[in-house]
Amino acid sequence: MILSFIFFMILFLGGFWLMGISFGLPEFQALAFLGGLALICIALAFMMREGRSGATRRSNNWDGGPSAS
């Protein structure tokens, strides 16, 4: 859990960093920006697929019955 969070933060902050420096580059600004955007999307997708600690996976959900999945 901790290692996946560290991996998420490296990808997420690295994407912001790459998007930030893309405006100062003399060449390949668009590629650097899109690369940063891709890193952020990959980081968010990685964290969304982690289903172990989701709030919807509990046995006592809002209607009192077991969860659907």
Secondary structure, 3 states (H helix, E strand, C coil): CHHHHHHHHHHHHHHHHHHHHHHHCCCCHHHHHHHHHHHHHHHHHHHHHCCCCCHHHCCCCCCCCCCCC
